[in-house]
Each structure stands twice: as C-alpha cells, then as structure tokens.
Amino acid sequence: MKKIIFATLLLTLSLGGFAQKKITYANQQQIDDFFKSKTMVVLDANPMIGYNIVIANAVKKYWTITPFEIISSDDFDESFTDPKSSFIFLSRLTLAKQQEVCYLYMNVVMGAKVKDITDLPELLSLPLAYTGVDEDNYVDKLPLMIQFAQYHLNRIHEKGFKMPYSLKDYNNAKELKDKTLYLKENDLSKEIGHPDNIKNLYSGKVKIVSSDEITQAIERKEPDAAVLLQIGPAENENSGRSYRLIYSIDNGKLLYYNFQNITQKTPAGMLAKDFKWLENHFR
C-alpha cells in the first residue's frame, strides 16, 4: 500500500515548477462537491512528528466549513478514491530540476476514483518547510494555514473563479501596512544582515520574536499583527528555493507570497526586494 510519504510527486506549474507530471486541479463541480464532503485530516505516518498534534488541534479549533474526521495514513490509502470525501494531508514534494531537494507541503484535495494519489484533484497546496528542518520553523503557523485554507476554499467556490489558482493573487500590502510584522532574526537573508537594516527598506512595524512568542500571539489571535513563514534550507545548504509567506495573525489571511531559487546573489530568507515590494505597494 502507498504511504503518505512520497517523494516523486513534483511541484505544480502554478508554483513555478517544471513538472514532469502535471497536477490535476479540481473543476467547478468538484469544488462544489467539497462543501458537501466530509474532510479527512490525515496524520503523517511518522507518529513522532509534532505536525500530527498541531494539525489535529488546529482543525478542531478552526475548521468549520465541512464535517471532519482525523484518520491515519493507512486509512487514507483505503479511502482516497471516495469522491464524497476531501482530504488534508502532509506530502513531500520535489522539483523536477532540483530533485536533491525535498519540501513539505500541506495539501487539500478531493477524493476521486483514481489509481494514484498524485492524481487527486487539488484544491490547495501550501509550502511548509524543507524536509529535515526543525519543526519549530513551521508548526506554529499551522493554525493560520488552516484558517487561510478555509478562506481560499470559500473564494474558489465563488462562481467565475478560475483554476489553477496562484498564491500571488493574495498579495495585499495595503492590509499589512497597519500591522506589526513578526519574524525571527534567522528569517532574514544574509544580504539584509542585522534587523536594524530593515528600516532603510521598509517603513512598516517589524518585531523580532521567538517561536514561543509566535505561538502565544496566534493563540491570542493578536490583532494588528502578521507573521512571516520563511522556508529555506539548513545553513550549510545553498541550493533549492526560498519561500516567504506572510499570514495575518487574527484571521490567517495570506498577505504576501514570493519565492526564488537560491543563489549567491539571492540567498535564502527575506530579501531587500521583498521589503521594497511591500513598501511600494502600501499606497
């Protein structure tokens, strides 16, 4: 039986990958069917990872748009062909041109009568982290991602919204302008260096925080605050991609999404051009 861990599924073209196998996007009927489905929240096959605890708690606290059930990866193997069910699960994905790099993604799909789980109709796919990176870098953001998933699903349910979606469609610097941006010091790229250098690029409020402070702010649904999820490799790696996603803490809305291939000129982390883009789009 297939397990939830599969490293051969490649990133979709909408995420900028050069896929050898295209993702099947949900059509309008399948999107409509999602709101009649029961959502199965699939725990990862590795029982020791913190993702399992955090995703289960986040769904119990925030998921309201469909009935849900928490299931094992073995249950997923047996049920993914059910078109009356939808699924949230953790996957491991590789880029066609960077197959030595593996990324974690949170996926929302519809069940369908297909032979391979890679053919399930996609509703949403959100990057989480590089595999092997400490979970503290991303699990604290999962409650926000669950809230954003609901916002996104409601949006694509609107008539006239065309798939495939683009996460860049959610970029909204104006809404970020009056919020304090929480980030960790190691979220900044080497080109920025010290946090004090941000003020030369960005007039918005920025606060350097710890993982515990982020967790507490999310639990409080702190108003007028947003948080950066920076996805990059370990310090000794210089290949792959760097992703930046900024979520509003009070409602989980995605306010900024960008990525680039990591090079000496564009190192991993929040770049000067990210802050400049936000600054230029405040108006």
LODRENRO-15742 format. One record per residue: x, y, z of N, C-alpha, C, CB in turn. Coordinates in steps of 0.02 Angstrom, whole numbers, padded with zeros to 5 digits, always signed. Each point is the difference from the previous one (the first is absolute). Glycine has a CB too. Layout:
! LODRENRO-15742
XYZXYZXYZXYZ/...
//
This chain:
! LODRENRO-15742
+00042-00060+00000-00042+00060+00000+00044+00062+00000-00092-00062+00061/+00066+00114-00094+00037+00063-00001-00004+00032+00069-00025+00016-00123/+00079+00016+00142+00002+00038+00063-00005+00073-00016+00069-00089+00056/-00082+00128-00004-00006+00072-00009+00066+00031-00024-00089+00003+00088/+00145-00036-00073+00065+00026-00021+00012-00020-00072+00045-00005+00119/-00043+00055-00164+00017-00015-00069+00040+00059-00027-00104-00070-00016/+00163+00054-00009+00047+00052-00021+00003+00010-00075+00066-00025+00101/-00111-00008-00138+00004+00004-00073-00050+00049-00029+00039-00117-00001/-00088+00139+00040-00048+00050-00024+00036+00066-00007-00096-00060+00055/+00090+00092-00114+00036+00061-00014-00044+00060+00009+00073-00061-00079/-00043+00119+00090-00038+00061+00011-00039+00018-00062+00086+00039+00080/-00143-00007-00070-00043+00020-00055+00028+00061-00035-00099-00048+00060/+00077+00057-00122+00023+00057-00038-00022+00066+00032-00005-00069-00103/-00051+00070+00138-00023+00061+00032+00048+00022+00055-00118-00031-00027/+00157-00016+00053+00048+00017+00052+00069+00011-00029-00066-00066+00082/+00071+00067-00148+00063+00017-00031+00045-00059-00016-00010+00106+00058/-00014-00167-00049+00041-00058-00015-00004-00019-00073-00015-00039+00117/+00060-00003-00139-00003-00028-00067-00019-00073+00007+00087+00082-00046/-00151-00094+00049-00025-00065+00021+00004-00051-00056-00075+00056+00081/+00099-00116-00065-00003-00054-00048-00070-00031-00001+00123-00023+00019/-00159+00034+00035-00069-00025+00005-00042+00056+00027+00037-00120+00017/-00084+00145-00057-00040+00057+00022-00049-00021+00054+00012+00051-00113/-00025-00004+00157-00050-00011+00052-00069+00008-00032+00078+00042+00091/-00125-00083-00067-00070+00007-00021-00034+00049+00047-00002-00118-00047/-00021+00174+00020-00036+00049+00041-00074-00017+00003+00085+00088-00030/-00115-00074+00087-00072-00012+00007-00039+00044-00049+00016-00031+00121/-00067+00003-00152-00043+00040-00042-00057+00030+00042+00028-00072-00101/-00071+00112+00069-00051+00034+00040-00047-00048+00035+00006+00095-00080/-00023-00151+00047-00044-00049+00031+00034-00030+00062-00053-00025-00111/+00116+00010+00106+00036-00029+00057+00008+00051+00056+00061-00077-00078/-00053+00141+00060+00002+00052+00051-00067+00004+00036+00085+00064-00067/-00139-00066+00029-00067-00001+00031-00008-00061+00045-00047+00063-00100/+00071-00120+00075-00007-00062+00039+00039+00003+00065-00015-00062-00107/+00070+00101+00108+00038+00005+00062-00044+00022+00058+00103+00027-00067/-00148+00021+00055-00041+00027+00053-00055-00048+00022+00024+00113-00043/-00031-00168+00008-00046-00054+00021+00038-00059+00028-00081+00037-00088/+00147-00032+00089+00042-00057+00019+00013-00002+00075+00053+00004-00112/-00024-00059+00134+00028-00005+00067+00076+00003-00009-00099-00070+00046/+00132+00114-00010+00072+00010-00008+00039-00046+00047-00021+00119-00034/+00063-00160+00004+00042-00046+00038+00068+00031+00010-00062-00100-00047/+00080+00111+00110+00064+00030+00017+00049-00057+00013-00055+00105+00050/+00103-00112-00094+00044-00059+00001+00062+00014+00042-00042-00034-00114/+00052-00007+00165+00061+00005+00040+00058-00031-00039-00067-00004+00108/+00126+00032-00099+00059-00027-00034+00016-00069+00026+00044+00116-00018/-00012-00156-00025+00017-00069+00019+00051-00003+00057-00024-00034-00116/+00061+00088+00125+00049+00003+00055-00036+00027+00062+00098+00018-00080/-00112-00060+00130-00039+00022+00058+00038+00048+00046-00059-00108-00006/+00124+00117-00006+00040+00040+00045+00002+00074-00019+00068-00101+00022/-00093+00119-00080+00008+00070-00021-00053+00044+00032+00050-00038-00108/-00031+00100+00123-00046+00047+00032-00057+00021-00045+00094+00038+00067/-00084-00044-00132-00053+00018-00048-00066-00033+00019+00086+00013-00090/-00083-00077+00108-00062-00037+00014-00040+00032+00056+00056-00104-00038/-00023+00123+00092-00035+00030+00057-00027+00069-00018+00074-00063+00078/-00032+00103-00110-00020+00069-00014-00056+00003-00052+00116+00038+00028/-00112-00078-00081-00051+00003-00052-00067-00024+00028+00087-00018-00089/-00086-00034+00131-00062-00025+00029-00032+00053+00044+00044-00117-00004/-00004+00150+00046-00027+00052+00043-00025+00060-00039+00078-00037+00089/-00042+00056-00143-00020+00057-00040-00066-00013-00035+00120+00029-00017/-00130-00089-00009-00062-00016-00034-00058+00000+00050+00063-00069-00085/-00052+00040+00143-00052-00002+00051-00021+00071+00021+00044-00110+00040/+00003+00156-00040-00013+00068+00024-00029+00045-00055+00092-00015+00082/-00069+00006-00145-00015+00049-00051-00041-00025-00059+00103+00054+00034/-00104-00119-00047-00032-00026-00060-00076-00001+00008+00102-00069-00026/-00137+00107-00016-00073+00006+00007-00038-00012-00064+00021+00080+00090/+00012-00083-00148-00038+00001-00063-00025-00069-00021+00067+00097-00033/-00040-00151+00061-00025-00067-00014+00007-00042+00064+00032+00009-00124/-00071-00063+00129+00015-00048+00054+00069-00030-00012-00124-00027+00015/+00157+00005+00038+00067-00028-00009+00011-00060+00045+00043+00113-00032/+00008-00151+00013+00021-00058+00039+00076-00005-00006-00111-00061-00018/+00144+00043+00072+00072-00009+00000+00015-00074-00011+00017+00099+00078/+00024-00113-00130+00012-00070-00019+00075-00012-00006-00111-00005-00060/+00129-00059+00056+00070-00019-00009+00018-00002-00074-00004-00067+00107/+00069+00063-00121+00022-00005-00070-00023-00066-00031+00099+00071+00027/-00104-00124+00013-00027-00063-00026-00073+00007-00021+00080-00064+00073/-00119+00101-00032-00070+00013-00018-00003+00040-00065-00032-00001+00121/+00078+00047-00131+00002+00039-00061+00011-00045-00061+00044+00099+00065/+00001-00147-00058+00014-00047-00054-00064-00035-00023+00116-00016+00044/-00161+00003+00004-00060-00038-00015-00058+00043-00022+00037-00083+00082/-00034+00149-00071-00059+00042-00010+00007+00056-00051-00027-00026+00115/+00088+00036-00143+00009+00059-00043-00040-00003-00064+00113+00011+00048/-00141-00069-00066-00041-00005-00060-00072+00020+00010+00075-00091-00037/-00093+00110+00098-00070+00019+00015-00013+00072-00021-00001-00082+00097/-00040+00094-00149-00012+00068-00023-00044+00041+00046+00012-00043-00113/-00038+00012+00166-00040+00036+00049+00043+00025+00058-00099-00069-00032/+00163+00055+00029+00046+00021+00053+00052+00049-00027-00017-00111+00059/+00038+00156-00016+00057+00044-00015+00054-00016+00050-00074+00092-00049/+00136-00070+00035+00056-00020+00041+00049+00058+00011-00012-00117-00042/+00039+00121+00103+00056+00044+00016+00057-00045+00020-00076+00097+00037/+00133-00091-00070+00055-00045+00016+00067+00034-00012-00071-00099-00028/+00123+00071+00057+00068+00024-00006+00035-00041-00054+00003+00036+00122/+00028+00000-00170+00036-00036-00053+00072+00024-00003-00106-00014-00064/+00146-00025+00031+00070+00017-00012+00009+00004-00076+00040-00057+00107/-00020+00116-00130+00001+00014-00071+00070+00020-00023-00119+00034+00005/+00135-00050-00067+00064+00020-00029-00012+00039-00065+00057-00099+00052/-00010+00143-00067+00000+00035-00064+00036-00042-00052-00003+00112+00059/-00022-00108-00121+00030-00040-00053+00073+00017-00010-00111-00006-00055/+00129+00071+00062+00070+00020-00013+00041+00002+00064-00040+00067-00096/+00011-00084+00153+00036+00001+00063-00020-00061+00041+00007+00127-00001/+00001-00185-00027-00027-00060+00032+00039-00019+00063-00039-00038-00111/+00096+00071+00123+00036-00014+00062-00031+00037+00058+00104-00018-00065/-00151+00064+00052-00033+00040+00052-00072-00024+00008+00075+00100-00025/-00096-00111+00086-00067-00024+00014-00036+00048+00047+00037-00120-00017/-00099+00137+00001-00039+00049+00037-00061-00033+00032+00040+00091-00077/-00061-00065+00133-00063-00020+00031-00055+00048-00021+00062-00049+00099/-00120+00022-00116-00058+00039-00020-00061-00024+00038+00050+00020-00114/-00095+00026+00129-00067-00018+00024-00047+00004-00059+00024+00043+00118/-00058-00099-00132-00044-00005-00058-00073-00008+00020+00094-00049-00064/-00139+00079+00025-00071-00012+00007-00024-00024-00069-00015+00090+00092/-00015-00150-00093-00021-00031-00063-00070-00030+00008+00120-00024-00031/-00151+00010-00026-00062-00038-00001+00016-00073-00013-00065+00100-00041/+00027-00145+00071+00005-00070-00017-00024-00012-00071-00014-00031+00120/+00040-00020-00153-00020-00015-00068+00019-00072-00016+00014+00121-00035/-00049-00149-00013+00014-00069-00020+00060-00002-00046-00123-00030+00012/+00182+00037+00018+00063-00001-00036+00043-00055+00029-00007+00123-00026/+00058-00143-00011+00044-00054+00023+00057+00026+00044-00028-00063-00103/+00046+00126+00094+00058+00028+00034-00020+00063+00036+00077-00049-00086/-00054+00057+00148-00018+00060+00038+00026+00064-00031+00000-00071+00102/+00050+00066-00145+00025+00060-00034-00049+00027-00051+00115-00042+00018/-00167+00003-00034-00050+00022-00048-00062+00030+00033+00041-00087-00077/-00043+00091+00144-00058+00028+00034-00008+00074-00017+00015-00083+00093/-00076+00107-00103-00012+00070-00018+00021+00048+00055-00096-00037-00072/+00142+00081+00056+00028+00047+00049-00045+00060+00010+00114-00038-00031/-00124+00055+00095-00035+00061+00019+00049+00053+00027-00102-00068+00025/+00154+00045+00009+00049+00046+00028+00064-00039+00017-00091+00075+00046/+00148-00042-00056+00064-00029+00019+00042+00057+00029-00007-00092-00089/+00028+00085+00152+00037+00053+00034+00068-00026+00023-00107+00053+00037/+00162-00018-00054+00066-00022+00023+00007+00010+00075+00048+00028-00112/-00013-00076+00143+00012+00002+00072+00074+00008+00017-00101-00071+00015/+00143+00028-00045+00070-00001+00021+00040-00045-00046-00033+00022+00119/+00099-00019-00113+00043-00052-00027-00006-00060+00046+00080+00085-00052/-00074-00145+00023+00004-00059+00044+00066+00003+00039-00070-00069-00081/+00067+00047+00142+00060+00000+00042+00010+00063+00040+00049-00074-00082/-00088+00127+00067+00006+00062+00038-00041-00008+00065+00016+00069-00107/+00007-00039+00161-00034-00004+00064-00072+00022-00006+00108+00022+00059/-00153-00062-00030-00072+00015-00005-00019+00067+00031-00020-00121+00004/+00061+00146+00042-00014+00065+00031-00004+00056-00052+00056-00039+00104/-00029+00027-00163-00001+00051-00052-00068+00008-00033+00120-00023-00019/-00164-00028+00027-00064+00005-00036-00062-00022+00038+00067-00017-00099/-00062-00028+00147-00061-00027+00030-00041+00053+00036+00057-00109+00013/-00023+00162+00012-00037+00052+00034-00046+00039-00047+00094+00010+00081/-00081-00015-00147-00041+00036-00050-00060-00042-00024+00103+00062-00035/-00106-00125+00053-00053-00044-00027-00071+00025+00016+00080-00094+00012/-00093+00121+00048-00068+00026+00012-00019+00055-00050+00014-00028+00121/+00035+00070-00140-00014+00052-00049-00013-00029-00069+00070+00080+00067/-00034-00132-00083-00007-00032-00065-00069-00034-00007+00124-00017-00005/-00148-00012+00059-00066-00029-00001-00053+00054-00010+00039-00093+00076/-00031+00150-00044-00048+00055-00010+00004+00027-00070+00010+00029+00121/+00051-00022-00148+00006+00023-00069-00031-00050-00049+00105+00062+00031/-00095-00127-00018-00029-00050-00045-00076+00009-00006+00091-00080+00032/-00124+00094+00024-00072+00011-00003-00017+00063-00041-00012-00056+00111/+00050+00108-00101-00010+00062-00038+00009-00013-00075+00040+00069+00098/+00012-00105-00115+00014-00017-00070-00055-00043-00030+00123+00008+00025/-00145-00058+00012-00052-00045-00025-00065+00037-00013+00054-00095+00061/-00072+00140-00016-00059+00041-00012+00008+00043-00062-00023+00001+00123/+00085+00024-00133+00011+00044-00058-00006-00039-00066+00076+00071+00071/-00045-00130-00074-00004-00037-00064-00070-00028-00012+00121-00028+00012/-00162+00027+00041-00069-00022-00008-00043+00052-00035+00013-00069+00103/+00011+00132-00101-00038+00053-00034-00002-00014-00075+00034+00082+00090/-00092-00073-00119-00007-00011-00071+00044+00050-00038-00118-00043+00016/+00150+00019-00068+00042+00044-00040+00073-00002+00019-00097+00071-00015/+00114-00101+00074+00070-00006+00018+00031-00057-00039-00023+00045+00116/+00077-00032-00149+00030-00050-00045+00060-00034+00031-00041+00067-00097/+00043-00132+00090+00059-00038+00020+00046-00006-00062-00066-00066+00089/+00132+00057-00081+00034-00006+00064+00008+00068+00035+00060-00099-00044/-00058+00097+00109+00009+00060+00040+00074+00018+00003-00103-00029+00069/+00117+00090-00047+00069+00021+00013+00002+00032+00069+00023+00018-00123/+00022-00040+00165+00005+00029+00067+00019+00074-00002+00032-00112+00044/+00000+00133-00098+00018+00071-00006-00062+00044-00008+00108-00034-00051/-00164+00004+00031-00063+00039-00005-00021+00028+00068-00034-00072-00097/+00059+00043+00151-00019+00022+00067+00044+00056+00027-00043-00114+00020/+00096+00132-00056+00045+00053+00024-00039+00064+00013+00096-00052-00063/-00090+00078+00124-00040+00058+00021+00040+00042+00049-00108-00064-00019/+00154+00104-00007+00042+00041+00043-00039+00053+00037+00094-00020-00078/-00149+00044+00049-00039+00052+00033-00027-00024+00066-00030+00047-00112/+00010-00111+00115-00027-00027+00063+00056-00011+00051-00093-00054-00064/+00154+00045+00039+00057-00011+00045+00026+00066+00028+00030-00102-00065/-00045+00157+00032+00029+00065+00017-00009+00018+00074-00021+00036-00116/-00037-00049+00144-00016+00019+00068+00011-00056+00051-00082+00080-00046/+00117-00133+00024+00013-00056+00045+00074-00003+00018-00096-00063-00051/+00111+00036+00109+00070-00013+00019+00019-00068-00029-00010+00070+00106/+00065-00072-00143+00023-00063-00030+00047-00035+00049-00011+00049-00116/-00009-00109+00139+00041-00040+00044+00044-00046-00043-00088+00005+00092/+00151-00007-00076+00045-00047-00034+00058-00017+00046-00032+00047-00112/+00065-00102+00096+00059-00021+00037+00062+00028-00034-00057-00106+00039/+00109+00118-00001+00060+00030-00029+00029-00043-00055+00024+00055+00110/-00029-00122-00102+00029-00043-00052-00046-00006-00062+00059-00063+00090/-00115+00098-00090-00042+00004-00060+00028+00050-00050-00100-00031+00069/+00146+00074-00048+00028+00051-00043+00057-00029-00042-00033+00089+00082/+00037-00068-00144+00055-00023-00043+00065+00032+00022-00080-00017-00096/+00135-00013+00073+00066+00027+00016+00010+00069-00029+00045-00117+00003/-00080+00134-00058+00009+00066-00030-00028+00055+00045-00006-00053-00114/-00043+00037+00155-00027+00049+00047+00041+00002+00063-00114-00018-00046/+00134-00040+00070+00042-00003+00060-00038+00018+00063+00097+00028-00072/-00076+00026+00105-00029+00019+00065-00071+00028-00010+00115+00023+00045/-00161-00039+00001-00069+00025-00005-00005+00076-00005-00034-00098+00063/+00083+00134-00036-00002+00073-00004+00001+00025-00071+00057+00005+00110/-00032-00045-00156+00005+00021-00070-00068+00000-00035+00115-00046-00002/-00165+00015+00032-00067-00003-00030-00029+00070-00007-00018-00113+00048/+00032+00157+00000-00031+00066+00000+00020+00041-00060-00002-00004+00123/+00057-00014-00157+00021+00035-00060-00039-00023-00061+00113+00012+00049/-00152-00066-00041-00037-00029-00056-00075+00003+00008+00096-00075-00017/-00118+00079+00080-00070-00014+00015-00022+00045+00058+00011-00120-00040/-00066+00157+00030-00023+00046+00051-00050-00031+00048+00019+00092-00080/-00042-00153+00066-00047-00034+00045+00033-00023+00064-00065-00036-00100/+00024+00016+00148+00026-00023+00065+00024-00072-00006-00078+00078+00060/+00135-00092-00032+00029-00067+00000+00022-00017+00071+00039+00012-00120/-00052-00073+00142+00021-00023+00066+00034-00068-00006-00095+00064+00054/+00156-00068-00027+00036-00064+00001-00024-00041+00059+00102+00053-00056/-00125-00113+00043-00032-00041+00052+00028-00071+00000-00104+00070-00009/+00085-00108+00059+00018-00071+00005-00059-00043-00022+00080+00025+00094/-00069-00090-00101-00054-00047-00017-00054+00001+00054+00082-00072-00062/-00062+00075+00125-00049+00002+00054-00044+00062-00004+00079-00065+00073/-00049+00122-00089-00039+00062-00006-00049-00004-00057+00096+00064+00048/-00076-00096-00103-00045-00009-00057-00059-00044+00020+00096+00014-00081/-00081-00069+00114-00053-00046+00022-00050+00036+00045+00080-00096-00008/-00055+00135+00055-00043+00037+00046-00042+00052-00037+00083-00019+00092/-00053+00054-00139-00036+00051-00038-00056-00031-00041+00104+00069-00006/-00091-00128-00023-00052-00034-00039-00056-00024+00045+00086-00036-00084/-00068+00010+00143-00052-00023+00047-00044+00058+00023+00077-00092+00037/-00047+00151-00030-00038+00059+00020-00037+00032-00059+00084+00020+00091/-00071-00045-00152-00027+00031-00061+00015+00076+00002-00092-00089-00008/+00155+00103+00019+00022+00069+00011-00020+00045-00058+00095-00043+00069/-00132+00097-00055-00021+00045-00054+00058+00042-00024-00116+00002+00048/+00109+00022-00109+00050+00046-00029+00070-00030-00001-00070+00095+00039/+00074-00160-00052+00065-00033-00004-00001-00052-00056+00020+00019+00123/+00039-00030-00152+00008-00051-00052+00066-00036+00014-00066+00067-00086/+00074-00127+00056+00060-00039+00014+00028-00028-00065-00043-00029+00115/+00109+00026-00119+00034-00027-00058+00015-00074+00009+00050+00113-00023/-00067-00153-00028+00024-00068-00005+00053+00000-00055-00112-00052+00040/+00175+00044-00020+00055-00001-00047+00023-00072-00009+00036+00117+00032/-00035-00141-00093+00016-00069-00014+00066-00002-00037-00121-00033-00005/+00171+00007+00038+00066-00005-00030+00037-00060+00027+00004+00124-00013/+00054-00140-00016+00038-00059+00021+00039+00013+00064+00009-00035-00119/+00025-00017+00141+00045+00008+00057+00057+00046-00019-00030-00116+00043/+00066+00142+00006+00050+00051-00012+00055-00023-00048-00024+00044+00113/+00040-00108-00114+00055-00024-00040-00021-00019-00071+00054-00040+00104/-00115+00056-00124-00024-00016-00066-00010+00064-00039-00055-00105+00042/+00070+00103-00107-00008+00059-00042-00035-00014-00065+00103+00045+00051/-00148-00095-00050-00038-00016-00060-00074-00006+00019+00099-00060-00051/-00141+00059+00001-00071-00006+00011-00034+00068-00005+00020-00098+00073/-00075+00105-00039-00040+00061-00003-00009+00030+00069-00058-00044-00101/+00046+00109+00101-00019+00036+00061-00070+00027-00011+00121+00031+00028/-00167-00049+00017-00069+00023-00002-00012+00047+00058-00037-00107-00057/-00004+00159+00045-00021+00045+00053-00076+00008-00003+00110+00061-00003/-00143-00076+00058-00072+00008+00005-00015+00040+00064-00022-00109-00063/-00019+00161+00057-00020+00040+00058-00074-00010+00012+00091+00085-00023/-00108-00107+00084-00070-00012+00018-00022+00051+00053+00014-00124-00026/-00075+00147+00020-00030+00042+00051-00015-00044+00061-00050+00079-00087/+00070-00057+00146-00008-00042+00060-00072-00004+00023+00115+00031+00033/-00155+00021-00043-00068-00002+00027-00048-00043-00040+00021+00113+00045/-00008-00123-00110-00047-00039-00040+00032-00048-00049-00077+00095+00010/+00143-00098-00012+00035-00048-00043+00004+00018-00073-00036-00082+00079/+00013+00141-00099+00003+00018-00071+00072+00006-00024-00110+00061+00012/+00122-00086-00072+00066+00006-00030+00007+00070-00029+00004-00124-00025/+00047+00161+00046+00010+00068-00022+00059+00009-00048-00050+00036+00108/+00095-00086-00109+00058+00005-00044+00027-00069-00014+00028+00115+00045/-00010-00127-00109+00030-00063-00021+00052+00014-00054-00106-00065+00028/+00165+00039-00019+00052+00007-00051+00052-00056+00010-00018+00126-00006/+00056-00139-00047+00053-00050+00005+00052+00015-00053-00080-00088+00045/+00140+00059-00035+00050+00003-00052+00049-00058+00009-00012+00125-00007/+00047-00142-00047+00053-00049+00006+00058+00031+00039-00034-00055-00109/+00065+00015+00152+00054+00025+00042+00065+00002-00040-00057-00047+00103/+00088+00105-00104+00066+00010-00031+00040+00044+00046-00046-00013-00118/+00108+00027+00100+00041+00046+00040-00031+00069+00000+00104-00067-00027/-00133+00087-00029-00031+00067-00005-00068+00003+00034+00062+00018-00106/-00097-00075+00109-00066-00002+00032+00000-00056+00052-00057+00044-00105/+00086-00031+00163+00004-00051+00053-00069-00014+00030+00118+00036+00024/-00120-00089+00015-00063-00017+00033-00019+00053+00051+00025-00122-00016/-00090+00130+00026-00024+00048+00050-00034+00059-00032+00091-00036+00075/-00119+00078-00031-00033+00061-00022+00051+00047-00032-00088-00013+00090/+00076+00032-00152+00047+00041-00038-00019+00074+00003+00022-00097-00075/+00027+00138+00057-00014+00072-00005-00058+00013-00048+00121+00025+00026/-00122-00062-00081-00053+00012-00050-00070-00017+00027+00084-00024-00090/-00087-00023+00139-00065-00015+00030-00025+00060+00040+00031-00122+00007/+00012+00150+00034-00020+00059+00039-00015+00059-00045+00070-00041+00096/-00031+00049-00150-00012+00055-00046-00067-00008-00036+00124+00012-00016/-00141-00073-00002-00065-00012-00033-00057+00019+00047+00050-00093-00070/-00045+00071+00132-00052+00016+00048-00005+00076+00010+00019-00110+00058/+00038+00143-00052+00001+00072+00009-00033+00036-00060+00104-00011+00069/-00087-00011-00129-00026+00032-00060-00074-00011-00012+00113-00013-00048/-00139-00041+00078-00071-00017-00009-00043+00020+00059+00035-00094-00073/-00007+00128+00122-00041+00027+00054-00051+00050-00026+00096-00018+00080/-00076+00055-00131-00043+00054-00026-00052-00027-00047+00094+00080+00011/
//
